Amino acid sequence: MDEQRQPGAPVIEPGYTFGTVTDKISSIVLTRPTSNGWYLGFGVAFLLTMMMLYAVGYLFLRGVGIWGITIPIGWGFAIVNFVWWIGIGHAGTLISAILLLLRQSWRNSINRFAEAMTLFAVSAAGLFPLIHVGRPWLAYWLFPYPNTMNYWPQFRSPLVWDVFAVSTYATISLLFWFIGLVPDLATLRDRSTNRAAQIIYGILALGWRGSARHWHRYETAYLLLAGLATPLVLSVHTVVSFDFAVAIVPGWHTTIFPPYFVAGAIYSGFAMVLMLAIPIRKFYGLEDFITERHLQNSAKVMLATGLIVAYGYAIEAFMGWYSGNRFDSFLLWNRLHGPYAPWYYSLLACNIFIPQVLWIRKLRTSPVALFLVSGVILVGMWLERFIIVVVSLQRDFLTSSWGMYYPTRWDWMTYIGTIGMFLAAMFLFVRILPMISIFEMRTLLPEAEVKE
Amino acid sequence: MKRAPIYGMMAEFDSPTHLVDAAHRTHEAGYLKIDAYSPFPVEGLAEAIGFHKNRVPLVVLIGGLIGGLSGYLLQYWISAVSYPINVGGKPYHSWPAFIVVTFEMTILFGGISAVFGMLALNGLPMPYHPVFNVPRFAFATKDRFFLIVFSTDPNYSPSGTRRFLESLGPRSISEVPS
């Protein structure tokens, strides 16, 4: 890569060779002893996962009445958390697919764990609609399959579209992640000295031997998969927004929802990527691979998508006034002065005002500041979904059907438990699989270029 | 005792540039049944060993078309033929509502065809392969680059091929038992 095309901090610090890059990343998995910090972190995350299983187990026993959902607010935490988690997943696909198509080679050191993050976030997201349906053991009714009831799904409903979008997204994310891992699994197979590890990594590597013919087809398939995943990731949050926008509830029935949801998804996803990348690069000494440049670029993506989200809020407020629709204007009033007004102001602070500090270069390059701002954004994006789901349903057309929503401890236990499940999966991932794509890092080295 | 048949002759190189150059010269010298191994995709290497036919895009196209068509037909058959329900006077065959699922099915089938089509065309999974018999081949997934001339090549001869490969300046040469 010539210097003109790569301004600013380098993507990978100089002085590395194919061998040292390989050793540095694979040794984290193969030879580095498991630290006490890992056990502590995994232990806490595991306990939170157990708490979630307890909450879900009790839910199966007693039904959704243990949650705070009542009419008129029948969606509550389950849908808030579903949208929040699936949004977080979007950054992984954006980094691995869209940035690949745009030839942003800096993505090579963060795509692997961003994709893993996508997978685990989508798993956490998928749990919520499943347990929200009331009779989760019949959730397979959502899929079209021949049955003795002579019944089929209703394909004019966005909720059925969502089933197809989310399950396609989960499948393609898994394939994309696994196929990216295959050459690195072969590296682990050849590097490990432990017989059991050799056999397990060997089976997973599918006998990869790096033949030129294989690489050629591999690169084509990878590129095509990225080309397919790009419209897919944009469609997933669009379809999620249809769940709202196709309904006639005030605050949901707007055409701004699809782009505004997609931008919000990428916004929260990059925040999660940074919240994971900053501690990982610190604890595993990967500052040479995940450099200041990666942090800066992610911060810039957050700044840009954050402004699109701000535009979405502005248009919502503007339409509340300009449409002249009394229900829409009341929704705006209710957000600003209703019982959930403090939540709305916190949302504006977390999502619009505080992240503007990223304009300051010094904060954009400071890992601690970025970590904190990312946390604020994640809280803000959760509040956004809370405002959309709860405040719109809370006071709709008829005064007689107004109500309030109070989440119960079971709601909180399930939500915090899924964060534990997500973190536990991430802890296992960094321990048993290469968290940075080794073969793609090799291609970034200057010696990888073929000179004529 | 009969010796095990020989699978080919393998040369080891230090850099991708060296490998691509060696592959070019081997191909030009008339060896057609050759292959090269590298720890990452090397630009121009597939062309250098004379590999041009890549059918992955065709597989993905066919997969995507099958997915999209079956997605649309499934919805049409269910909504208009098998289980027609009048919802607010909408037509049974309300095609705009069917686009989303058609699109998702196109992506799903296209993506699955890309991954499994690529693996099938590559002949993977294949846990055993003769090249793994060469101990130094373990470095093919780290920092070494290998070129092999298969013994099935009409121009192959144990001594002639070894002499030719030596003229390319490799780090080492080994015979690959099959």
Contacts between the chains, C-beta under 8 A, distances in Angstrom:
chain1	res1	chain2	res2	distance
A	17	B	143	6.7
A	18	B	39	6.3
A	18	B	142	6.6
A	18	B	143	3.6
A	19	B	142	6.0
A	19	B	143	4.3
A	22	B	39	7.6
A	22	B	142	4.8
A	22	B	143	6.6
A	144	B	74	6.5
A	144	B	78	6.3
A	150	B	83	7.3
A	151	B	83	7.1
A	152	B	78	4.4
A	152	B	79	7.8
A	152	B	82	6.4
A	152	B	83	4.3
A	153	B	78	7.5
A	154	B	85	7.1
A	154	B	87	7.3
A	155	B	75	4.6
A	155	B	78	6.7
A	155	B	79	5.4
A	155	B	97	6.3
A	155	B	98	6.0
A	155	B	101	6.3
A	156	B	79	7.5
A	156	B	87	6.0
A	156	B	90	6.5
A	156	B	94	5.9
A	156	B	97	4.3
A	158	B	100	7.9
A	160	B	101	7.3
A	161	B	100	4.2
A	161	B	101	6.0
A	161	B	104	7.6
A	164	B	100	7.2
A	164	B	101	4.8
A	164	B	104	4.3
A	164	B	105	7.1
A	165	B	100	7.1
A	165	B	104	5.4
A	168	B	104	4.5
A	168	B	105	7.6
A	168	B	107	5.8
A	168	B	108	4.4
A	171	B	108	6.2
A	171	B	111	7.3
A	171	B	112	7.4
A	172	B	107	6.6
A	172	B	108	6.9
A	172	B	111	4.5
A	175	B	111	5.9
A	175	B	112	6.9
A	175	B	115	4.7
A	176	B	111	7.7
A	178	B	115	7.9
A	179	B	115	5.3
A	179	B	118	7.7
A	183	B	39	7.8
A	183	B	40	7.6
A	183	B	141	7.1
A	186	B	141	4.8
A	187	B	39	7.4
A	187	B	141	4.2
A	187	B	142	6.5
A	189	B	141	7.6
A	190	B	138	4.2
A	190	B	139	7.6
A	190	B	140	7.7
A	190	B	141	4.7
A	190	B	142	7.0
A	191	B	138	7.9
A	191	B	141	7.7
A	191	B	142	7.1
A	202	B	127	6.4
A	203	B	127	7.0
A	206	B	119	6.9
A	206	B	124	4.6
A	206	B	125	3.7
A	206	B	126	7.5
A	206	B	127	7.8
A	207	B	124	5.8
A	207	B	125	5.3
A	207	B	126	4.0
A	207	B	127	4.7
A	207	B	128	7.2
A	207	B	129	6.2
A	208	B	124	6.9
A	208	B	141	7.7
A	209	B	37	6.1
A	209	B	129	5.9
A	209	B	131	5.9
A	209	B	132	7.2
A	209	B	137	7.8
A	209	B	140	6.7
A	210	B	37	4.6
A	210	B	38	5.5
A	210	B	39	6.1
A	210	B	140	5.2
A	210	B	141	6.2
A	211	B	35	5.4
A	211	B	36	7.3
A	211	B	37	5.7
A	211	B	122	7.7
A	212	B	23	7.7
A	212	B	35	6.3
A	212	B	36	4.3
A	212	B	37	7.2
A	212	B	38	6.9
A	212	B	42	7.3
A	212	B	45	4.4
A	212	B	46	4.9
A	212	B	48	7.7
A	212	B	49	5.5
A	212	B	51	6.5
A	213	B	35	6.7
A	213	B	46	6.5
A	213	B	49	7.7
A	213	B	51	5.1
A	213	B	122	7.1
A	214	B	122	4.7
A	214	B	124	7.5
A	215	B	38	6.9
A	215	B	40	7.8
A	215	B	41	4.2
A	215	B	42	7.3
A	215	B	45	7.3
A	215	B	46	7.1
A	216	B	41	7.6
A	216	B	45	7.9
A	216	B	46	3.8
A	216	B	51	6.2
A	216	B	54	6.1
A	217	B	54	6.0
A	217	B	56	5.1
A	217	B	118	5.0
A	217	B	121	5.6
A	217	B	122	5.7
A	218	B	41	7.0
A	218	B	118	6.1
A	218	B	122	7.4
A	219	B	41	5.2
A	220	B	54	5.7
A	220	B	56	4.4
A	220	B	57	6.4
A	220	B	118	7.4
A	221	B	56	5.1
A	221	B	60	7.6
A	221	B	114	4.5
A	221	B	115	6.5
A	221	B	117	7.1
A	221	B	118	3.6
A	224	B	56	6.9
A	224	B	57	6.6
A	224	B	60	5.0
A	224	B	110	7.5
A	224	B	114	4.9
A	225	B	111	5.7
A	225	B	114	4.9
A	225	B	115	6.9
A	228	B	60	7.8
A	228	B	64	7.7
A	228	B	107	5.1
A	228	B	110	5.1
A	228	B	111	5.1
A	228	B	114	7.1
A	229	B	107	7.8
A	229	B	111	7.2
A	231	B	103	7.8
A	231	B	107	7.1
A	232	B	104	7.6
A	232	B	107	4.7
A	232	B	111	7.9
A	235	B	100	7.5
A	235	B	103	6.4
A	235	B	104	7.0
A	235	B	107	7.8
A	239	B	100	6.0
A	242	B	100	7.7
A	439	B	39	6.4
A	439	B	40	4.5
A	439	B	41	7.8
A	440	B	40	7.4
A	442	B	39	5.9
A	442	B	40	4.3
A	443	B	40	5.0
A	443	B	41	7.0
A	447	B	15	6.3
A	447	B	16	7.6
A	448	B	16	6.2
A	448	B	40	6.5
A	448	B	42	7.7
A	449	B	16	7.7
A	449	B	17	7.9
A	450	B	16	5.2
A	450	B	17	5.1
A	450	B	20	5.1
A	450	B	42	6.3
A	450	B	43	5.5
A	450	B	44	5.9
A	450	B	45	7.9
A	451	B	17	4.9
